[in-house]
Amino acid sequence: MNKVDAARQRMSREQANQLSVRVELQVDCFAGVWANVAQKNNAKLIEPGDFQERLNAAGAIGDDRLQKETQGRVVPEAFTHSTSAQRQRWLNRGLAMGDMGQVRHFRR
């Protein structure tokens, strides 16, 4: 995060926002990986329905949806967390991968 913050300071606002989006999508992916591992290890950290609730939350708090609700329009260059669909896709991707080593080459 220190490297990301330092890079953001040298960028335009739009570029910095794009970098923030990538970080947030990576966080969603890591959350999916964690859920996969927790399920495999029977850690009882995840109850039935928890992952679906997280998917629903990711869909509800995407920048596109929040902007539409608050501003009446969507401004993609102002995104800092990504779209609802992107968040759900990366959460699912992490769940399917289930391995932090596979997250190395992160692309939208």
N, CA, C and O atoms as a GROMACS GRO file, in nm:
protein
  432
    1MET      N    1   0.083  -0.120   0.000
    1MET     CA    2   0.000   0.000   0.000
    1MET      C    3   0.087   0.126   0.000
    1MET      O    4   0.050   0.227  -0.059
    2ASN      N    5   0.202   0.119   0.066
    2ASN     CA    6   0.291   0.236   0.065
    2ASN      C    7   0.336   0.268  -0.077
    2ASN      O    8   0.340   0.385  -0.115
    3LYS      N    9   0.369   0.166  -0.155
    3LYS     CA   10   0.410   0.187  -0.294
    3LYS      C   11   0.295   0.243  -0.377
    3LYS      O   12   0.316   0.331  -0.461
    4VAL      N   13   0.176   0.192  -0.354
    4VAL     CA   14   0.058   0.241  -0.426
    4VAL      C   15   0.032   0.388  -0.391
    4VAL      O   16   0.008   0.470  -0.480
    5ASP      N   17   0.037   0.420  -0.263
    5ASP     CA   18   0.014   0.558  -0.221
    5ASP      C   19   0.119   0.652  -0.280
    5ASP      O   20   0.086   0.762  -0.324
    6ALA      N   21   0.244   0.608  -0.282
    6ALA     CA   22   0.350   0.690  -0.341
    6ALA      C   23   0.327   0.710  -0.490
    6ALA      O   24   0.344   0.820  -0.542
    7ALA      N   25   0.289   0.604  -0.558
    7ALA     CA   26   0.262   0.614  -0.703
    7ALA      C   27   0.143   0.706  -0.730
    7ALA      O   28   0.146   0.785  -0.824
    8ARG      N   29   0.040   0.696  -0.650
    8ARG     CA   30  -0.080   0.779  -0.669
    8ARG      C   31  -0.047   0.928  -0.658
    8ARG      O   32  -0.109   1.010  -0.726
    9GLN      N   33   0.049   0.962  -0.574
    9GLN     CA   34   0.085   1.104  -0.557
    9GLN      C   35   0.152   1.161  -0.682
    9GLN      O   36   0.152   1.283  -0.702
   10ARG      N   37   0.209   1.075  -0.766
   10ARG     CA   38   0.277   1.120  -0.887
   10ARG      C   39   0.188   1.116  -1.010
   10ARG      O   40   0.233   1.147  -1.121
   11MET      N   41   0.064   1.078  -0.993
   11MET     CA   42  -0.027   1.059  -1.106
   11MET      C   43  -0.134   1.167  -1.111
   11MET      O   44  -0.156   1.242  -1.016
   12SER      N   45  -0.199   1.171  -1.225
   12SER     CA   46  -0.318   1.256  -1.236
   12SER      C   47  -0.428   1.193  -1.150
   12SER      O   48  -0.418   1.077  -1.111
   13ARG      N   49  -0.529   1.269  -1.123
   13ARG     CA   50  -0.640   1.218  -1.040
   13ARG      C   51  -0.706   1.096  -1.106
   13ARG      O   52  -0.738   0.999  -1.038
   14GLU      N   53  -0.724   1.102  -1.236
   14GLU     CA   54  -0.787   0.991  -1.307
   14GLU      C   55  -0.700   0.865  -1.300
   14GLU      O   56  -0.752   0.755  -1.277
   15GLN      N   57  -0.570   0.879  -1.319
   15GLN     CA   58  -0.479   0.764  -1.310
   15GLN      C   59  -0.476   0.708  -1.167
   15GLN      O   60  -0.476   0.587  -1.146
   16ALA      N   61  -0.475   0.798  -1.070
   16ALA     CA   62  -0.474   0.755  -0.930
   16ALA      C   63  -0.602   0.678  -0.898
   16ALA      O   64  -0.599   0.578  -0.826
   17ASN      N   65  -0.714   0.724  -0.950
   17ASN     CA   66  -0.841   0.653  -0.930
   17ASN      C   67  -0.836   0.514  -0.992
   17ASN      O   68  -0.884   0.417  -0.933
   18GLN      N   69  -0.777   0.504  -1.113
   18GLN     CA   70  -0.766   0.374  -1.178
   18GLN      C   71  -0.680   0.278  -1.096
   18GLN      O   72  -0.711   0.159  -1.087
   19LEU      N   73  -0.575   0.328  -1.036
   19LEU     CA   74  -0.491   0.246  -0.952
   19LEU      C   75  -0.567   0.202  -0.826
   19LEU      O   76  -0.554   0.087  -0.782
   20SER      N   77  -0.645   0.290  -0.771
   20SER     CA   78  -0.728   0.255  -0.655
   20SER      C   79  -0.828   0.145  -0.690
   20SER      O   80  -0.851   0.054  -0.610
   21VAL      N   81  -0.885   0.153  -0.809
   21VAL     CA   82  -0.979   0.050  -0.854
   21VAL      C   83  -0.909  -0.085  -0.859
   21VAL      O   84  -0.964  -0.185  -0.814
   22ARG      N   85  -0.788  -0.088  -0.914
   22ARG     CA   86  -0.714  -0.214  -0.922
   22ARG      C   87  -0.687  -0.273  -0.783
   22ARG      O   88  -0.698  -0.394  -0.763
   23VAL      N   89  -0.652  -0.188  -0.690
   23VAL     CA   90  -0.627  -0.234  -0.552
   23VAL      C   91  -0.755  -0.291  -0.492
   23VAL      O   92  -0.752  -0.397  -0.430
   24GLU      N   93  -0.865  -0.222  -0.509
   24GLU     CA   94  -0.992  -0.268  -0.453
   24GLU      C   95  -1.035  -0.401  -0.515
   24GLU      O   96  -1.088  -0.488  -0.445
   25LEU      N   97  -1.013  -0.417  -0.645
   25LEU     CA   98  -1.048  -0.544  -0.709
   25LEU      C   99  -0.957  -0.657  -0.658
   25LEU      O  100  -1.001  -0.770  -0.642
   26GLN      N  101  -0.833  -0.624  -0.633
   26GLN     CA  102  -0.742  -0.723  -0.578
   26GLN      C  103  -0.789  -0.765  -0.437
   26GLN      O  104  -0.781  -0.882  -0.401
   27VAL      N  105  -0.836  -0.669  -0.360
   27VAL     CA  106  -0.889  -0.700  -0.227
   27VAL      C  107  -1.008  -0.796  -0.239
   27VAL      O  108  -1.018  -0.892  -0.163
   28ASP      N  109  -1.097  -0.770  -0.334
   28ASP     CA  110  -1.210  -0.860  -0.353
   28ASP      C  111  -1.163  -0.999  -0.392
   28ASP      O  112  -1.217  -1.099  -0.344
   29CYS      N  113  -1.063  -1.007  -0.479
   29CYS     CA  114  -1.009  -1.136  -0.520
   29CYS      C  115  -0.949  -1.209  -0.400
   29CYS      O  116  -0.975  -1.328  -0.382
   30PHE      N  117  -0.871  -1.140  -0.319
   30PHE     CA  118  -0.813  -1.201  -0.200
   30PHE      C  119  -0.921  -1.249  -0.103
   30PHE      O  120  -0.905  -1.352  -0.038
   31ALA      N  121  -1.030  -1.175  -0.093
   31ALA     CA  122  -1.140  -1.218  -0.007
   31ALA      C  123  -1.199  -1.350  -0.057
   31ALA      O  124  -1.236  -1.436   0.022
   32GLY      N  125  -1.209  -1.363  -0.188
   32GLY     CA  126  -1.257  -1.489  -0.245
   32GLY      C  127  -1.162  -1.604  -0.219
   32GLY      O  128  -1.206  -1.715  -0.188
   33VAL      N  129  -1.031  -1.580  -0.231
   33VAL     CA  130  -0.931  -1.683  -0.202
   33VAL      C  131  -0.943  -1.726  -0.056
   33VAL      O  132  -0.944  -1.845  -0.025
   34TRP      N  133  -0.954  -1.628   0.032
   34TRP     CA  134  -0.967  -1.658   0.176
   34TRP      C  135  -1.090  -1.745   0.200
   34TRP      O  136  -1.084  -1.842   0.275
   35ALA      N  137  -1.202  -1.709   0.137
   35ALA     CA  138  -1.326  -1.786   0.156
   35ALA      C  139  -1.307  -1.930   0.108
   35ALA      O  140  -1.356  -2.023   0.172
   36ASN      N  141  -1.238  -1.947  -0.003
   36ASN     CA  142  -1.212  -2.080  -0.055
   36ASN      C  143  -1.132  -2.163   0.046
   36ASN      O  144  -1.168  -2.277   0.076
   37VAL      N  145  -1.024  -2.106   0.096
   37VAL     CA  146  -0.938  -2.176   0.192
   37VAL      C  147  -1.015  -2.207   0.320
   37VAL      O  148  -1.003  -2.316   0.376
   38ALA      N  149  -1.092  -2.110   0.367
   38ALA     CA  150  -1.170  -2.132   0.489
   38ALA      C  151  -1.270  -2.245   0.471
   38ALA      O  152  -1.290  -2.325   0.562
   39GLN      N  153  -1.331  -2.252   0.353
   39GLN     CA  154  -1.427  -2.361   0.327
   39GLN      C  155  -1.356  -2.496   0.321
   39GLN      O  156  -1.405  -2.594   0.377
   40LYS      N  157  -1.241  -2.500   0.253
   40LYS     CA  158  -1.166  -2.626   0.239
   40LYS      C  159  -1.118  -2.677   0.374
   40LYS      O  160  -1.118  -2.798   0.400
   41ASN      N  161  -1.078  -2.585   0.459
   41ASN     CA  162  -1.025  -2.623   0.589
   41ASN      C  163  -1.134  -2.642   0.694
   41ASN      O  164  -1.107  -2.669   0.811
   42ASN      N  165  -1.258  -2.628   0.649
   42ASN     CA  166  -1.371  -2.644   0.740
   42ASN      C  167  -1.351  -2.560   0.865
   42ASN      O  168  -1.375  -2.605   0.977
   43ALA      N  169  -1.307  -2.436   0.846
   43ALA     CA  170  -1.270  -2.350   0.957
   43ALA      C  171  -1.390  -2.297   1.035
   43ALA      O  172  -1.374  -2.233   1.139
   44LYS      N  173  -1.507  -2.323   0.988
   44LYS     CA  174  -1.629  -2.273   1.052
   44LYS      C  175  -1.628  -2.121   1.066
   44LYS      O  176  -1.696  -2.063   1.151
   45LEU      N  177  -1.548  -2.058   0.979
   45LEU     CA  178  -1.546  -1.912   0.976
   45LEU      C  179  -1.654  -1.860   0.882
   45LEU      O  180  -1.695  -1.743   0.889
   46ILE      N  181  -1.698  -1.947   0.795
   46ILE     CA  182  -1.800  -1.908   0.696
   46ILE      C  183  -1.921  -1.997   0.716
   46ILE      O  184  -1.911  -2.120   0.712
   47GLU      N  185  -2.033  -1.934   0.736
   47GLU     CA  186  -2.157  -2.008   0.750
   47GLU      C  187  -2.227  -2.013   0.615
   47GLU      O  188  -2.199  -1.931   0.528
   48PRO      N  189  -2.318  -2.108   0.597
   48PRO     CA  190  -2.392  -2.113   0.471
   48PRO      C  191  -2.457  -1.977   0.442
   48PRO      O  192  -2.522  -1.918   0.528
   49GLY      N  193  -2.439  -1.931   0.322
   49GLY     CA  194  -2.498  -1.804   0.281
   49GLY      C  195  -2.407  -1.684   0.297
   49GLY      O  196  -2.435  -1.578   0.240
   50ASP      N  197  -2.298  -1.697   0.372
   50ASP     CA  198  -2.207  -1.584   0.393
   50ASP      C  199  -2.145  -1.534   0.263
   50ASP      O  200  -2.140  -1.413   0.238
   51PHE      N  201  -2.099  -1.627   0.179
   51PHE     CA  202  -2.035  -1.584   0.056
   51PHE      C  203  -2.136  -1.516  -0.037
   51PHE      O  204  -2.103  -1.416  -0.101
   52GLN      N  205  -2.256  -1.568  -0.043
   52GLN     CA  206  -2.359  -1.505  -0.126
   52GLN      C  207  -2.390  -1.365  -0.075
   52GLN      O  208  -2.413  -1.273  -0.154
   53GLU      N  209  -2.392  -1.348   0.057
   53GLU     CA  210  -2.414  -1.214   0.114
   53GLU      C  211  -2.302  -1.119   0.071
   53GLU      O  212  -2.329  -1.003   0.039
   54ARG      N  213  -2.179  -1.168   0.070
   54ARG     CA  214  -2.065  -1.086   0.027
   54ARG      C  215  -2.078  -1.049  -0.120
   54ARG      O  216  -2.049  -0.936  -0.159
   55LEU      N  217  -2.122  -1.144  -0.202
   55LEU     CA  218  -2.144  -1.115  -0.344
   55LEU      C  219  -2.252  -1.008  -0.361
   55LEU      O  220  -2.238  -0.916  -0.442
   56ASN      N  221  -2.358  -1.021  -0.285
   56ASN     CA  222  -2.466  -0.922  -0.291
   56ASN      C  223  -2.417  -0.785  -0.248
   56ASN      O  224  -2.451  -0.683  -0.308
   57ALA      N  225  -2.336  -0.782  -0.142
   57ALA     CA  226  -2.281  -0.654  -0.094
   57ALA      C  227  -2.189  -0.593  -0.199
   57ALA      O  228  -2.194  -0.472  -0.223
   58ALA      N  229  -2.105  -0.675  -0.261
   58ALA     CA  230  -2.016  -0.624  -0.367
   58ALA      C  231  -2.098  -0.564  -0.480
   58ALA      O  232  -2.060  -0.462  -0.538
   59GLY      N  233  -2.208  -0.627  -0.513
   59GLY     CA  234  -2.295  -0.576  -0.619
   59GLY      C  235  -2.366  -0.447  -0.580
   59GLY      O  236  -2.398  -0.364  -0.665
   60ALA      N  237  -2.389  -0.432  -0.452
   60ALA     CA  238  -2.463  -0.314  -0.405
   60ALA      C  239  -2.375  -0.191  -0.388
   60ALA      O  240  -2.424  -0.078  -0.391
   61ILE      N  241  -2.245  -0.212  -0.371
   61ILE     CA  242  -2.160  -0.096  -0.341
   61ILE      C  243  -2.056  -0.068  -0.448
   61ILE      O  244  -1.952  -0.007  -0.421
   62GLY      N  245  -2.083  -0.111  -0.570
   62GLY     CA  246  -1.996  -0.072  -0.680
   62GLY      C  247  -2.012   0.077  -0.709
   62GLY      O  248  -2.119   0.134  -0.688
   63ASP      N  249  -1.905   0.139  -0.757
   63ASP     CA  250  -1.910   0.283  -0.785
   63ASP      C  251  -2.021   0.320  -0.883
   63ASP      O  252  -2.084   0.424  -0.868
   64ASP      N  253  -2.045   0.234  -0.982
   64ASP     CA  254  -2.148   0.265  -1.080
   64ASP      C  255  -2.285   0.277  -1.013
   64ASP      O  256  -2.360   0.371  -1.039
   65ARG      N  257  -2.315   0.184  -0.929
   65ARG     CA  258  -2.446   0.185  -0.861
   65ARG      C  259  -2.457   0.301  -0.763
   65ARG      O  260  -2.560   0.369  -0.758
   66LEU      N  261  -2.352   0.323  -0.684
   66LEU     CA  262  -2.355   0.433  -0.587
   66LEU      C  263  -2.366   0.569  -0.655
   66LEU      O  264  -2.442   0.655  -0.611
   67GLN      N  265  -2.291   0.589  -0.763
   67GLN     CA  266  -2.299   0.716  -0.836
   67GLN      C  267  -2.437   0.736  -0.896
   67GLN      O  268  -2.492   0.846  -0.890
   68LYS      N  269  -2.492   0.632  -0.954
   68LYS     CA  270  -2.625   0.642  -1.015
   68LYS      C  271  -2.728   0.682  -0.910
   68LYS      O  272  -2.816   0.764  -0.936
   69GLU      N  273  -2.718   0.622  -0.791
   69GLU     CA  274  -2.814   0.651  -0.685
   69GLU      C  275  -2.796   0.791  -0.627
   69GLU      O  276  -2.895   0.857  -0.595
   70THR      N  277  -2.672   0.836  -0.612
   70THR     CA  278  -2.648   0.964  -0.547
   70THR      C  279  -2.642   1.083  -0.642
   70THR      O  280  -2.683   1.194  -0.607
   71GLN      N  281  -2.591   1.059  -0.763
   71GLN     CA  282  -2.574   1.170  -0.858
   71GLN      C  283  -2.668   1.162  -0.976
   71GLN      O  284  -2.682   1.259  -1.051
   72GLY      N  285  -2.730   1.047  -0.993
   72GLY     CA  286  -2.820   1.030  -1.107
   72GLY      C  287  -2.747   0.996  -1.236
   72GLY      O  288  -2.810   0.983  -1.341
   73ARG      N  289  -2.614   0.983  -1.229
   73ARG     CA  290  -2.536   0.949  -1.348
   73ARG      C  291  -2.409   0.877  -1.304
   73ARG      O  292  -2.370   0.882  -1.187
   74VAL      N  293  -2.346   0.811  -1.399
   74VAL     CA  294  -2.225   0.735  -1.372
   74VAL      C  295  -2.106   0.805  -1.436
   74VAL      O  296  -2.110   0.841  -1.554
   75VAL      N  297  -2.000   0.825  -1.358
   75VAL     CA  298  -1.878   0.891  -1.405
   75VAL      C  299  -1.761   0.794  -1.384
   75VAL      O  300  -1.697   0.796  -1.278
   76PRO      N  301  -1.732   0.710  -1.483
   76PRO     CA  302  -1.629   0.606  -1.466
   76PRO      C  303  -1.491   0.658  -1.427
   76PRO      O  304  -1.420   0.592  -1.352
   77GLU      N  305  -1.451   0.774  -1.476
   77GLU     CA  306  -1.318   0.826  -1.442
   77GLU      C  307  -1.306   0.867  -1.295
   77GLU      O  308  -1.196   0.894  -1.247
   78ALA      N  309  -1.418   0.873  -1.226
   78ALA     CA  310  -1.416   0.907  -1.083
   78ALA      C  311  -1.423   0.782  -0.994
   78ALA      O  312  -1.421   0.793  -0.872
   79PHE      N  313  -1.430   0.664  -1.056
   79PHE     CA  314  -1.438   0.540  -0.978
   79PHE      C  315  -1.313   0.524  -0.892
   79PHE      O  316  -1.202   0.554  -0.936
   80THR      N  317  -1.333   0.478  -0.770
   80THR     CA  318  -1.221   0.442  -0.682
   80THR      C  319  -1.235   0.298  -0.632
   80THR      O  320  -1.143   0.245  -0.569
   81HIS      N  321  -1.350   0.234  -0.658
   81HIS     CA  322  -1.372   0.097  -0.610
   81HIS      C  323  -1.414   0.001  -0.722
   81HIS      O  324  -1.410  -0.120  -0.700
   82SER      N  325  -1.452   0.047  -0.836
   82SER     CA  326  -1.491  -0.032  -0.953
   82SER      C  327  -1.642  -0.050  -0.961
   82SER      O  328  -1.717  -0.006  -0.874
   83THR      N  329  -1.684  -0.117  -1.066
   83THR     CA  330  -1.827  -0.141  -1.086
   83THR      C  331  -1.873  -0.259  -1.001
   83THR      O  332  -1.793  -0.338  -0.952
   84SER      N  333  -2.001  -0.268  -0.984
   84SER     CA  334  -2.060  -0.381  -0.911
   84SER      C  335  -2.023  -0.513  -0.976
   84SER      O  336  -1.986  -0.608  -0.908
   85ALA      N  337  -2.035  -0.518  -1.108
   85ALA     CA  338  -2.005  -0.643  -1.181
   85ALA      C  339  -1.858  -0.682  -1.167
   85ALA      O  340  -1.827  -0.800  -1.150
   86GLN      N  341  -1.768  -0.585  -1.173
   86GLN     CA  342  -1.625  -0.614  -1.157
   86GLN      C  343  -1.597  -0.671  -1.018
   86GLN      O  344  -1.524  -0.769  -1.004
   87ARG      N  345  -1.654  -0.609  -0.918
   87ARG     CA  346  -1.632  -0.655  -0.781
   87ARG      C  347  -1.680  -0.798  -0.764
   87ARG      O  348  -1.610  -0.880  -0.704
   88GLN      N  349  -1.797  -0.829  -0.815
   88GLN     CA  350  -1.850  -0.964  -0.804
   88GLN      C  351  -1.764  -1.064  -0.883
   88GLN      O  352  -1.738  -1.174  -0.836
   89ARG      N  353  -1.721  -1.023  -1.003
   89ARG     CA  354  -1.639  -1.111  -1.086
   89ARG      C  355  -1.508  -1.148  -1.015
   89ARG      O  356  -1.468  -1.264  -1.016
   90TRP      N  357  -1.441  -1.048  -0.954
   90TRP     CA  358  -1.312  -1.075  -0.889
   90TRP      C  359  -1.329  -1.151  -0.758
   90TRP      O  360  -1.241  -1.228  -0.721
   91LEU      N  361  -1.436  -1.131  -0.690
   91LEU     CA  362  -1.465  -1.210  -0.570
   91LEU      C  363  -1.484  -1.356  -0.609
   91LEU      O  364  -1.430  -1.446  -0.545
   92ASN      N  365  -1.562  -1.379  -0.712
   92ASN     CA  366  -1.584  -1.515  -0.762
   92ASN      C  367  -1.456  -1.577  -0.815
   92ASN      O  368  -1.430  -1.695  -0.794
   93ARG      N  369  -1.376  -1.496  -0.884
   93ARG     CA  370  -1.249  -1.547  -0.938
   93ARG      C  371  -1.158  -1.594  -0.824
   93ARG      O  372  -1.098  -1.701  -0.834
   94GLY      N  373  -1.149  -1.517  -0.718
   94GLY     CA  374  -1.069  -1.557  -0.602
   94GLY      C  375  -1.121  -1.684  -0.540
   94GLY      O  376  -1.042  -1.771  -0.502
   95LEU      N  377  -1.252  -1.697  -0.530
   95LEU     CA  378  -1.312  -1.818  -0.474
   95LEU      C  379  -1.278  -1.939  -0.561
   95LEU      O  380  -1.246  -2.046  -0.509
   96ALA      N  381  -1.285  -1.922  -0.692
   96ALA     CA  382  -1.256  -2.032  -0.784
   96ALA      C  383  -1.108  -2.069  -0.780
   96ALA      O  384  -1.074  -2.188  -0.786
   97MET      N  385  -1.019  -1.970  -0.771
   97MET     CA  386  -0.874  -1.998  -0.769
   97MET      C  387  -0.834  -2.064  -0.638
   97MET      O  388  -0.771  -2.169  -0.638
   98GLY      N  389  -0.869  -2.002  -0.529
   98GLY     CA  390  -0.837  -2.057  -0.399
   98GLY      C  391  -0.689  -2.064  -0.367
   98GLY      O  392  -0.649  -2.139  -0.277
   99ASP      N  393  -0.608  -1.988  -0.439
   99ASP     CA  394  -0.463  -1.995  -0.420
   99ASP      C  395  -0.402  -1.857  -0.440
   99ASP      O  396  -0.412  -1.799  -0.549
  100MET      N  397  -0.340  -1.804  -0.336
  100MET     CA  398  -0.278  -1.672  -0.344
  100MET      C  399  -0.173  -1.665  -0.454
  100MET      O  400  -0.155  -1.561  -0.516
  101GLY      N  401  -0.104  -1.775  -0.479
  101GLY     CA  402   0.000  -1.778  -0.581
  101GLY      C  403  -0.054  -1.752  -0.721
  101GLY      O  404   0.020  -1.705  -0.808
  102GLN      N  405  -0.180  -1.780  -0.743
  102GLN     CA  406  -0.240  -1.758  -0.875
  102GLN      C  407  -0.285  -1.614  -0.895
  102GLN      O  408  -0.325  -1.576  -1.005
  103VAL      N  409  -0.280  -1.534  -0.791
  103VAL     CA  410  -0.328  -1.396  -0.799
  103VAL      C  411  -0.217  -1.302  -0.848
  103VAL      O  412  -0.239  -1.183  -0.865
  104ARG      N  413  -0.097  -1.356  -0.871
  104ARG     CA  414   0.019  -1.276  -0.908
  104ARG      C  415  -0.004  -1.179  -1.023
  104ARG      O  416   0.031  -1.062  -1.014
  105HIS      N  417  -0.062  -1.229  -1.129
  105HIS     CA  418  -0.078  -1.147  -1.250
  105HIS      C  419  -0.219  -1.089  -1.255
  105HIS      O  420  -0.305  -1.137  -1.329
  106PHE      N  421  -0.240  -0.988  -1.177
  106PHE     CA  422  -0.372  -0.929  -1.160
  106PHE      C  423  -0.406  -0.837  -1.277
  106PHE      O  424  -0.335  -0.740  -1.304
  107ARG      N  425  -0.513  -0.870  -1.345
  107ARG     CA  426  -0.561  -0.784  -1.455
  107ARG      C  427  -0.711  -0.773  -1.445
  107ARG      O  428  -0.779  -0.865  -1.398
  108ARG      N  429  -0.763  -0.659  -1.490
  108ARG     CA  430  -0.909  -0.641  -1.490
  108ARG      C  431  -0.964  -0.724  -1.599
  108ARG      O  432  -1.085  -0.727  -1.620
   0.00000   0.00000   0.00000
